[in-house]
Amino acid sequence: MGEDNKEAVEGAGAGLRSELKQRHMRLIALGGVIGAGLFVGSGVVIEDAGPAAVISFMLAGGLVILVMRMLGEMAVARPSVGSFYAYARLALGNWGGFTIGWLYWYFWVNVVALEAVAGASQLHVWLPGIPLWVISLCLMVVLTAVNMFSVKSFGEFEYWFSSVKVAAITVFLVLGLVFVLGLWPGAHDADVSNLTAHQGFAPHGIGPVLAAVIPAVGFFTGAEIAALAASESSEPRRNVAKATHSVVVRVLLFYVGSVFLVIAIVPWNDPDVADGPYVAALQEIGIPSAGTLMRALILVAVLSSLNAGLYSASRIVFALTRNGDAPRGLTKLSKRGVPRRAILLATTLGYVSVVIAYVSPDAVFSFIVHSYGAVALFVYLLVALSQLRLRRRLEREDPEALQLKMWWYPYLSWFTVAAMTVVIVTMAVLPGTRMDFAASAVTLVVVLAAYGVRARRRRGQDGGAAGAPGTGATAVPAREAEARRP
């Protein structure tokens, strides 16, 4: 790959500290996909698809595994702050980087707001005398301080959050397996009859099973954070490679395995499953105070997502500033190498969203919730398209960099693109997800329109030197290249 392009990627994170240790990266990778969606949202998928929800999670997990492998290939070849933003910019042109970067930022800014509300809701049960907005504010302030102090403090908090989540889901897997095999004291003999006993394996047909893939994909969002954080670790290539390899185990074990056990333990149509599938399963096993334990675990998962959201939003917007895709003032780093202004931008909008949640929950905030429903799908699709183009360039210009390769390229790569497209189209067609798609499409149109304005301004300033939509990233304006140098 040409020197300018190589610099465009590797120089994008100049000034950030490599303070994340291998143990941080390992737990960030492990805990990235274990969120509140698994512990709570999976109940909705089970309610819609029945026992066949296991198939829904397998299909969704398969897509995420393929996307992560494609991202891993690019990240090992070109470690970079901004990760897929930098790769989309190189592969698809300036428009691709701008679009994927701001879509991803918008996704996590909304996650920050929603998780602050969700975390406050969990704590409000134990602290009923304190208003929800006060608890939300406290959570935002604490985790903002953690992220603004240093990347190591972020890694340390995420390490312990993820440790709790991984330990909890591991304990559940062991308890659930012992119970299903009939080895639990007082349990019946080995029994998985709940998989078919109540109106069959797919009681509502194949349609809901395929439709459930859409929310299931959303639950896996966060798997890519390890690639985003790799450039701030001491061994980025090694850490990304490990994260990519381990995502297969995480998806199959944590999601598919645990959902299978939930359905085997509790009838899928039990009313308690929709509200809290893991609580229902633990109560069936006979674990005392299952509800309280799960509430504490959900709180940890929410705080982890809030912590990761602040980190992800700040790092992606920091990468955007390096190429003039965001205000240059956000590039400024603290003495500890932290992009504090970028973090404050994410939290400021998070505070606004939290306020809107209480002021107008049925109008503006409802749109915000819907407006990022398909954003993660758009991001994953652009990642797949970037890998297809960048792989060809790497094979031609720098084949030695391909230390981690996509399986069965280009066939599986094209399959991933086609599958993601089918999921997005399905989301647009199904009545239950049409609103989410429409609102997310509006978000996409706004981002593309913003890029159009930016491109016109830059053409006016540079006399047409800036890349327009559809151009490659090979023509790098001299002052951009200079700006990216340490």
C-alpha positions in Angstrom: 0.0 0.0 0.0 1.3 3.5 -0.8 3.1 5.5 1.9 0.4 8.2 1.9 -2.4 5.7 2.5 -0.4 3.9 5.1 0.2 7.1 6.9 -3.4 8.0 6.6 -4.3 5.0 8.7 -1.5 4.6 11.1 -1.0 8.3 11.8 -4.6 8.9 12.6 -4.2 8.2 16.3 -1.1 10.3 16.9 -0.9 11.4 20.5 -3.1 8.7 22.1 -1.4 6.6 24.8 -0.9 2.8 24.5 -1.9 2.1 28.1 -4.4 -0.8 27.6 -2.7 -4.0 28.8 -3.4 -7.5 27.4 -5.7 -8.3 30.3 -7.7 -5.2 29.6 -8.1 -6.1 25.9 -8.9 -9.7 26.7 -11.8 -8.8 29.0 -13.0 -5.9 26.8 -13.2 -8.5 24.0 -14.9 -11.1 26.2 -17.4 -8.7 27.7 -18.1 -6.6 24.6 -21.1 -8.7 23.6 -22.5 -9.3 27.0 -24.9 -6.4 27.6 -28.4 -5.8 29.0 -29.7 -7.0 25.7 -28.7 -10.5 26.5 -30.2 -10.5 30.0 -33.4 -8.7 29.2 -33.9 -8.2 25.5 -33.4 -11.9 24.7 -36.8 -12.5 26.4 -38.5 -10.6 23.6 -36.8 -12.7 20.9 -37.8 -15.9 22.7 -41.4 -14.6 23.0 -41.6 -13.9 19.3 -39.7 -16.9 17.9 -40.3 -19.6 20.6 -37.6 -22.2 21.1 -36.4 -21.5 17.6 -34.9 -18.2 19.0 -31.8 -20.3 19.3 -31.7 -20.4 15.5 -32.3 -16.6 15.4 -29.2 -16.0 17.6 -27.1 -18.5 15.6 -27.9 -16.7 12.4 -27.3 -13.2 13.9 -24.2 -14.4 15.6 -22.9 -16.0 12.4 -23.2 -12.6 10.6 -21.4 -10.8 13.4 -18.7 -13.4 13.4 -18.1 -12.9 9.7 -18.1 -9.1 10.1 -15.6 -9.3 12.9 -13.4 -11.5 10.9 -13.4 -9.0 8.1 -12.7 -6.2 10.5 -10.0 -8.2 12.1 -8.3 -8.7 8.8 -8.1 -5.0 8.2 -7.2 -4.1 11.8 -4.3 -6.5 11.9 -3.0 -5.2 8.5 -3.5 -1.5 9.5 -4.0 -0.9 13.3 -5.6 2.5 13.7 -7.6 4.7 16.0 -11.0 4.9 14.4 -10.6 1.4 13.1 -13.3 0.9 10.5 -13.6 4.6 9.9 -10.1 4.7 8.6 -10.6 1.5 6.6 -13.8 2.8 5.0 -12.1 6.1 4.1 -9.2 4.2 2.4 -11.5 1.6 0.7 -14.6 3.6 -0.2 -13.4 7.1 -0.3 -13.9 10.2 2.0 -17.7 9.7 1.9 -17.4 6.2 3.2 -15.2 7.2 6.2 -17.4 10.2 7.0 -20.6 8.2 6.9 -19.5 5.2 8.9 -17.7 7.4 11.4 -20.7 9.7 12.2 -23.2 6.8 12.1 -21.1 4.9 14.7 -20.7 8.0 16.8 -24.5 8.7 16.7 -25.2 5.1 17.7 -23.0 5.2 20.8 -24.2 8.7 21.8 -27.7 7.3 21.9 -26.5 4.2 23.8 -24.9 6.5 26.4 -28.3 8.3 26.9 -30.4 5.2 27.0 -28.0 3.3 29.3 -28.0 6.2 31.7 -31.8 6.0 32.0 -31.7 2.2 32.2 -29.0 2.3 34.9 -31.0 4.8 36.9 -34.1 2.7 36.6 -32.3 -0.3 38.1 -30.9 1.8 41.0 -34.2 3.5 41.6 -35.7 0.3 42.9 -33.1 0.3 45.7 -33.1 4.1 46.0 -36.8 5.1 45.6 -36.4 8.4 47.4 -33.9 9.8 44.8 -35.4 11.2 41.5 -34.4 9.2 38.4 -32.8 12.2 36.7 -30.5 12.7 39.7 -29.3 9.1 39.5 -28.8 9.4 35.7 -26.8 12.5 36.2 -24.6 10.9 38.8 -23.9 7.9 36.6 -23.0 10.1 33.7 -20.7 12.3 35.8 -18.9 9.3 37.4 -18.2 7.5 34.2 -17.3 10.7 32.3 -14.7 11.3 35.0 -13.4 7.8 34.5 -13.0 8.2 30.8 -11.5 11.7 31.1 -8.8 10.7 33.5 -6.9 8.2 31.3 -7.5 5.4 28.9 -6.0 3.1 31.5 -8.9 4.1 33.9 -11.4 3.2 31.2 -9.7 -0.1 30.7 -9.6 -0.9 34.4 -13.3 -0.2 34.9 -14.2 -2.1 31.8 -11.9 -5.0 32.9 -13.8 -5.3 36.2 -17.3 -4.8 34.7 -16.5 -7.4 32.0 -15.1 -9.8 34.6 -18.3 -9.7 36.6 -20.4 -10.2 33.4 -18.3 -13.1 32.2 -18.2 -14.8 35.6 -22.0 -14.4 36.0 -22.8 -15.9 32.6 -20.3 -18.7 33.1 -21.9 -19.6 36.5 -25.3 -19.6 34.8 -24.0 -21.9 32.0 -22.7 -24.4 34.6 -25.9 -24.3 36.8 -28.1 -24.5 33.8 -26.3 -27.4 32.3 -26.2 -29.3 35.6 -30.0 -28.7 36.0 -30.9 -29.8 32.4 -28.7 -32.9 32.7 -30.7 -33.9 35.9 -27.7 -33.6 38.2 -29.1 -30.8 40.3 -30.3 -31.8 43.8 -34.0 -32.5 43.6 -34.2 -32.1 39.8 -35.8 -34.4 37.4 -33.9 -36.6 35.0 -32.2 -35.1 32.0 -35.0 -33.3 30.1 -35.1 -30.9 27.2 -38.7 -31.4 26.3 -39.5 -27.7 26.6 -37.8 -27.3 23.2 -40.8 -28.9 21.6 -43.5 -29.5 24.2 -45.4 -26.2 23.8 -46.7 -25.9 20.2 -43.5 -27.2 18.7 -40.0 -25.8 18.1 -41.1 -22.9 15.9 -44.7 -22.3 17.2 -45.2 -19.2 15.1 -43.5 -20.4 11.9 -40.3 -19.5 10.2 -41.1 -15.8 9.6 -40.8 -14.7 13.2 -37.6 -16.7 13.5 -36.0 -14.8 10.6 -37.4 -11.5 11.8 -35.9 -12.1 15.3 -32.5 -12.0 13.6 -32.8 -8.2 13.5 -32.9 -7.4 17.2 -30.5 -10.3 17.8 -27.8 -8.6 15.6 -28.3 -5.4 17.7 -27.5 -7.3 20.9 -24.1 -8.3 19.5 -23.1 -4.6 18.9 -20.0 -4.0 21.0 -18.0 -6.9 19.7 -16.0 -4.4 17.5 -14.9 -2.3 20.5 -11.8 -4.4 20.9 -10.7 -3.5 17.4 -11.5 0.2 18.1 -9.4 0.1 21.3 -6.5 -1.9 19.9 -4.5 1.1 18.8 -4.3 2.2 22.4 -2.8 -1.2 23.5 0.8 -2.2 23.6 0.3 -5.0 21.0 -2.5 -3.9 18.7 -2.1 -6.6 16.0 -1.9 -9.5 18.5 -4.8 -8.2 20.5 -7.1 -7.7 17.5 -6.2 -11.2 16.2 -7.1 -12.7 19.6 -10.3 -10.8 19.8 -11.3 -11.9 16.4 -10.6 -15.6 17.2 -12.5 -15.4 20.5 -15.6 -13.8 19.1 -16.7 -17.3 17.8 -16.6 -18.8 21.2 -18.3 -15.8 22.8 -21.2 -15.8 20.4 -21.8 -19.6 20.5 -21.2 -20.0 24.2 -22.6 -16.9 25.9 -25.6 -16.2 23.6 -26.6 -19.4 21.8 -25.6 -21.7 24.7 -27.3 -19.6 27.5 -30.4 -19.0 25.4 -30.7 -22.7 24.7 -30.4 -23.5 28.4 -33.1 -20.8 29.3 -35.5 -22.4 26.8 -34.7 -25.9 28.0 -35.3 -24.9 31.7 -38.4 -22.7 31.4 -41.3 -23.1 28.9 -40.9 -20.4 26.2 -44.5 -19.2 26.7 -44.1 -18.6 30.5 -45.0 -14.9 31.1 -41.9 -14.4 33.2 -39.6 -15.3 30.3 -40.5 -12.1 28.3 -39.7 -9.9 31.3 -36.6 -11.6 32.5 -35.6 -14.9 30.9 -32.5 -15.5 33.1 -34.4 -14.6 36.3 -37.1 -17.1 35.3 -34.5 -19.8 34.7 -32.7 -19.2 38.0 -36.0 -19.3 39.9 -36.9 -22.6 38.3 -33.5 -24.0 39.3 -34.2 -22.8 42.8 -31.6 -20.1 43.3 -32.6 -17.7 46.2 -32.9 -14.0 45.5 -32.5 -14.6 41.8 -34.3 -11.3 41.0 -32.0 -9.2 43.1 -28.9 -10.9 41.8 -30.0 -10.4 38.2 -30.9 -6.8 38.8 -27.3 -6.2 40.1 -25.9 -8.0 37.1 -28.1 -5.9 34.7 -26.8 -2.8 36.4 -23.2 -3.9 35.8 -24.0 -4.6 32.2 -25.6 -1.2 31.8 -22.7 0.6 33.4 -20.3 -1.3 31.1 -22.3 -0.2 28.1 -22.3 3.4 29.3 -18.5 3.3 29.9 -17.9 1.7 26.5 -20.2 4.1 24.8 -18.3 7.1 26.1 -15.1 5.6 25.0 -16.3 4.5 21.6 -18.0 7.9 20.8 -15.0 9.9 21.8 -12.4 7.8 19.9 -14.4 7.7 16.7 -15.0 11.5 16.7 -11.3 11.9 17.5 -10.4 10.0 14.4 -12.9 12.1 12.4 -11.1 15.3 13.5 -7.8 14.0 12.1 -9.1 14.1 8.6 -11.2 17.3 8.8 -14.5 15.3 9.1 -15.2 16.9 12.5 -14.2 20.3 14.1 -10.4 20.5 14.6 -10.9 21.7 18.2 -12.0 18.2 19.2 -8.5 16.9 18.4 -6.9 18.5 21.5 -5.6 15.9 24.0 -5.0 16.1 27.7 -1.6 15.6 29.2 -2.6 11.9 29.7 -3.4 11.6 26.0 -7.2 11.7 26.4 -9.4 13.5 23.9 -11.4 15.2 26.6 -13.3 17.6 24.3 -14.5 14.6 22.3 -15.7 12.9 25.5 -17.5 16.0 26.6 -19.3 16.3 23.3 -20.6 12.7 23.7 -21.7 13.4 27.3 -23.2 16.8 26.5 -25.5 15.2 23.9 -26.1 12.4 26.3 -27.3 14.8 29.0 -29.6 16.5 26.4 -31.1 13.1 25.4 -31.6 12.2 29.1 -33.5 15.4 29.7 -35.6 14.9 26.6 -36.4 11.4 27.8 -38.3 12.9 30.7 -39.6 16.1 29.1 -41.1 14.4 26.0 -40.8 10.7 26.2 -43.6 10.0 23.6 -42.3 12.3 20.9 -38.7 13.4 20.5 -37.1 10.8 22.7 -39.2 8.1 20.9 -37.7 9.2 17.6 -34.2 9.1 19.1 -34.8 5.5 20.3 -36.0 4.4 16.8 -33.5 6.5 14.8 -30.5 4.3 15.6 -32.3 0.9 15.3 -30.7 0.1 12.0 -27.6 2.2 12.3 -25.5 -0.7 13.5 -26.6 -2.7 10.5 -25.5 0.2 8.2 -22.2 0.3 9.9 -21.6 -3.4 9.6 -22.6 -3.3 5.9 -20.0 -0.6 5.2 -17.4 -2.6 7.1 -18.0 -5.6 4.8 -17.9 -3.4 1.7 -14.6 -1.8 2.9 -13.0 -5.2 3.4 -13.9 -6.3 -0.1 -12.1 -3.4 -1.7 -9.3 -3.0 0.8 -8.4 -6.7 0.5 -7.8 -6.4 -3.2 -5.5 -3.4 -2.6 -3.6 -5.1 0.1 -3.0 -8.2 -2.0 -1.7 -6.0 -4.8 0.4 -3.5 -2.8 1.2 -5.0 0.6 0.4 -8.8 0.8 2.8 -9.3 3.8 0.3 -7.3 5.9 -2.4 -9.9 5.5 -1.4 -11.9 8.6 -5.1 -12.6 9.5 -7.3 -13.4 6.5 -11.1 -13.6 5.9 -12.2 -17.1 5.4 -13.0 -18.2 1.9 -12.4 -14.8 0.4 -14.2 -13.4 -1.6 -17.1 -15.7 -1.4 -17.9 -15.4 2.3 -17.3 -11.6 2.0 -19.9 -11.3 -0.7 -22.2 -13.6 1.3 -21.9 -11.3 4.3 -22.8 -8.2 2.2 -25.8 -10.0 0.7 -27.0 -11.3 4.1 -26.7 -7.9 5.8 -28.6 -6.4 2.8 -31.4 -9.0 3.3 -31.6 -8.2 7.0 -31.9 -4.4 6.3 -34.5 -4.9 3.6 -36.4 -7.3 5.9 -36.4 -4.6 8.6 -37.8 -2.1 6.1 -40.7 -4.5 5.1 -41.8 -6.0 8.4 -44.5 -3.9 10.2 -42.9 -4.3 13.6 -39.5 -2.9 12.5 -40.6 -0.5 9.7 -40.6 2.5 12.1 -37.0 1.8 13.3 -35.8 1.4 9.7 -37.5 4.6 8.6 -36.1 6.7 11.4 -32.6 5.1 10.9 -32.9 5.9 7.2 -33.5 9.5 8.1 -30.4 9.5 10.2 -28.4 8.0 7.3 -29.8 10.7 4.9 -28.8 13.5 7.3 -25.3 12.2 7.6 -24.9 11.8 3.8 -26.4 15.4 3.3 -23.8 16.7 5.9 -21.1 15.0 3.9 -22.4 16.7 0.7 -22.1 20.1 2.4 -18.6 19.3 3.7 -17.5 18.1 0.3 -18.7 21.2 -1.5 -17.0 23.5 1.0 -13.8 21.6 0.7 -13.9 21.7 -3.1 -14.3 25.4 -2.8 -11.3 25.7 -0.4 -9.0 23.3 -2.2 -10.0 23.9 -5.8 -11.5 20.5 -6.2 -8.7 18.5 -4.5 -10.9 16.9 -1.9 -12.4 13.6 -2.8 -16.0 13.5 -3.8 -18.4 10.7 -3.2 -17.2 7.6 -4.9 -13.5 8.7 -5.1 -10.8 6.7 -3.5 -8.6 7.9 -0.7 -5.4 7.8 -2.8 -5.5 11.5 -3.5 -4.6 13.0 -0.1 -4.4 16.8 0.1 -1.0 17.9 1.3 -2.4 19.8 4.3 -4.4 16.8 5.4 -1.4 14.5 5.3 0.5 17.2 7.3 -2.3 17.4 9.8 -2.2 13.7 10.4 1.6 13.6 11.2 2.5 13.3 14.8 
